[in-house]
C-alpha cells in the first residue's frame, strides 16, 4: 500500500478524473449523483487519495459565503467526499488531509466570534 495525495483546482481536472468521480457518485447515489464539476465547483480544489496510483477516495474544498448576524464571512467549505473502497480508511485519510489544510491556513476564529471555539471553520475575510 503506497498512499499519496493529489490536489487539483477544478479547471485542471482531467476527463478521466471526472469520469471516475461521476462513476463512483452514480454507484453510490444513483444517476442523480452525476455532476458537472467544472460548473458547480468551479472555484473548488479537489483532493484525491491514491493507493499505488489508483484513485481510492476524493473530496473537494471551496470558498463558501455565509451570513450570520448581518455579517458576511468567507469560509472553506468541504464536500463531495467519497471513498471508492469502503472500510479501508481512505475516507479517514481524505478528511485528515482536509483538516491539515485548514490548520495550515492558521486563521482561527477570535474568542468574540459567534462561532463555537471548537469550530473547524476558518475565517477568510
NORDA-V484245 format. One record per residue. N is the residue number from 1. D_LAST is the distance of its C-alpha to the last C-alpha in Angstrom with 1 decimal. Layout:
n->N d_last->D_LAST
n->N d_last->D_LAST
This chain:
n->1 d_last->39.9
n->2 d_last->37.6
n->3 d_last->33.9
n->4 d_last->31.2
n->5 d_last->27.7
n->6 d_last->26.7
n->7 d_last->23.2
n->8 d_last->23.2
n->9 d_last->20.9
n->10 d_last->22.3
n->11 d_last->24.0
n->12 d_last->25.9
n->13 d_last->27.5
n->14 d_last->31.2
n->15 d_last->33.5
n->16 d_last->35.0
n->17 d_last->31.7
n->18 d_last->31.0
n->19 d_last->34.6
n->20 d_last->34.3
n->21 d_last->31.2
n->22 d_last->32.8
n->23 d_last->36.1
n->24 d_last->34.6
n->25 d_last->32.7
n->26 d_last->35.9
n->27 d_last->37.9
n->28 d_last->35.5
n->29 d_last->34.7
n->30 d_last->37.4
n->31 d_last->37.3
n->32 d_last->34.5
n->33 d_last->32.2
n->34 d_last->32.4
n->35 d_last->29.2
n->36 d_last->28.4
n->37 d_last->25.5
n->38 d_last->24.9
n->39 d_last->24.4
n->40 d_last->22.6
n->41 d_last->20.4
n->42 d_last->20.0
n->43 d_last->16.5
n->44 d_last->17.4
n->45 d_last->18.7
n->46 d_last->22.0
n->47 d_last->23.5
n->48 d_last->27.2
n->49 d_last->29.4
n->50 d_last->32.7
n->51 d_last->36.0
n->52 d_last->38.5
n->53 d_last->36.7
n->54 d_last->36.6
n->55 d_last->33.5
n->56 d_last->33.7
n->57 d_last->30.3
n->58 d_last->27.1
n->59 d_last->23.7
n->60 d_last->20.4
n->61 d_last->16.6
n->62 d_last->14.3
n->63 d_last->10.9
n->64 d_last->11.4
n->65 d_last->10.1
n->66 d_last->11.2
n->67 d_last->12.2
n->68 d_last->13.6
n->69 d_last->15.5
n->70 d_last->14.5
n->71 d_last->10.8
n->72 d_last->8.6
n->73 d_last->6.2
n->74 d_last->5.9
n->75 d_last->8.1
n->76 d_last->11.0
n->77 d_last->14.1
n->78 d_last->17.5
n->79 d_last->20.7
n->80 d_last->24.0
n->81 d_last->25.3
n->82 d_last->29.0
n->83 d_last->31.7
n->84 d_last->34.7
n->85 d_last->37.0
n->86 d_last->36.8
n->87 d_last->37.6
n->88 d_last->37.1
n->89 d_last->33.8
n->90 d_last->31.9
n->91 d_last->29.4
n->92 d_last->28.8
n->93 d_last->28.3
n->94 d_last->25.7
n->95 d_last->23.7
n->96 d_last->24.1
n->97 d_last->22.6
n->98 d_last->19.5
n->99 d_last->19.2
n->100 d_last->19.8
n->101 d_last->17.0
n->102 d_last->14.5
n->103 d_last->16.1
n->104 d_last->16.1
n->105 d_last->12.3
n->106 d_last->13.0
n->107 d_last->9.7
n->108 d_last->11.2
n->109 d_last->10.8
n->110 d_last->12.5
n->111 d_last->16.0
n->112 d_last->15.4
n->113 d_last->13.0
n->114 d_last->14.9
n->115 d_last->14.6
n->116 d_last->17.6
n->117 d_last->17.5
n->118 d_last->18.9
n->119 d_last->16.2
n->120 d_last->15.5
n->121 d_last->12.2
n->122 d_last->9.3
n->123 d_last->5.9
n->124 d_last->3.8
n->125 d_last->0.0
